[in-house]
Structures are given as structure tokens and as C-alpha cells.
């Protein structure tokens, strides 16, 4: 947020950053406790999150969290 890197933007709210951090922390905890199934972060807010933005892609990859803007695809992924 402070550096105005996505999902933050200058003059924007912190809520997008909080959403990402909470999701990443939950996924970290799941992985640490042996959860190996697919995890997907799905958003329609591609303006703030990108596809995902390179800054987020690294964090998502570190916990094996897939990014998408397609809800039907996300539901299919977590069910398979």
C-alpha cells in the first residue's frame, strides 16, 4: 500500500491490500498444515489486481495459489 503497488493505488483504499494479504496468509496456513488441494484467488477487479500483477504473481506462486478472473473456471478448478 505504501509504495502504491497493485493492488494498491495512489489515493486508493487499503481494502484491496487487506483482501490479498488475508488470502495469502490463509493459504500459507493451509499449506503449513498439509492442505495440498488447489487454491484459487478469483476476482472481477482486474483493474486493481492485474492478471495478476507481477508483484502479486510471485507471492501467489510461493503458496501455490492460482489467480483468475473467471468464476466458473475457479469453481471447476477447486472441484477437480
Buried (B, 14 or more C-beta within 10 A) or exposed (E): BEEEEBBBEEEBEEEBBEBBBEBBEBBBEBBEEEEEEEBBBBBEEEEBBBEBBEBBBEBBEEBEBBBBBEEEEBEEBEEE
